[in-house]
Amino acid sequence: MGARAALHPPWCEALALPLGYLLTRPTAFASTKIEKMNRAETIRRIGEVGVIPVVRASSSQEALAATEAIREGGIDVLEVTMTVPGAVSLIEELVARCGERALIGAGTVLDAETARACILAGARFIVSPTVDEPTIELCRRYGVAVLPGALTPTEVVRAWQAGADLVKVFPCSALGGASYIRALKGPLPQVELVPTGGVNLQNAAEYIRAGAFALGVGTDLVDIKEIRAGRAEVITERARRFLEIVRDARFNDSVAA
């Protein structure tokens, strides 16, 4: 197995053949309406909500239940990661169910082929843990927002210069959390940052005050163990709390200014 194959789970083999994907889903073009996607509106909506739940689960059923709990809590931006089995089909299902009531994106996207499959399924934004220029280029061509992952200042600038709409700073907690975001925003005020990795209810406000555009939140919001235990309401309540914290932090910042 080559280095490229090692990076991809088996399901990615199908994603390398987008034509086959389209042939098995004749409504793909009609449902996604690629030509009408408004990248600026997507970014505006992400910024308005301020929270991007990162959905990881061992089955599409668990992921679907988690997204319903999150939406019940008032967050209508959802990132479905490619580590979820059947992730592309799940994105398509969520888009069909939610329409414009939710902004569905794809996460852990490692290459342009996977990004294209997600876009054809209806994803409105693409998130990656790394800076992959072909993926950024494809998203720009399709008019879809792209959030590549970066950590060092060099990587952040590289992502921005390549055409990133927002830059996912991951894993942010590894380099100091909110203080690191504040340090990056000093020389790079024009780059909108989305810290991810280690964001929780206790430090969310600090990240917003440090200048984060939005927050990428994983298990501290989307805890699949709560779904398995039949306690979806726990996730719903956490979603409400994250929204309150972001709103209050922004309001207090505007008052202080």
Buried (B, 14 or more C-beta within 10 A) or exposed (E): EEEEEEEBEEEBEBBBEBEEBBEEBEEBEEBBEBEEBEBEEBBEBBBEBBBBBBBBBEBBEBBBBBBBBBBBBBBBBBBBBBBBBBBBBBBBBBBEBBEEEBBBBBBBBBBBBBBBBBBBBBBBBBBBBBBBBEBBBBBBEBBBBBBBBBBEEEBBBBBBEBBBBBBBBBBBBEBEBBEBBBBBBEEBEEBBBBBBBBBBBEBBBBBBBBBBBBBBBBEBBBBBEBBEEEBBEBBBBBBBBBBBBBEEBBEEEEEEE
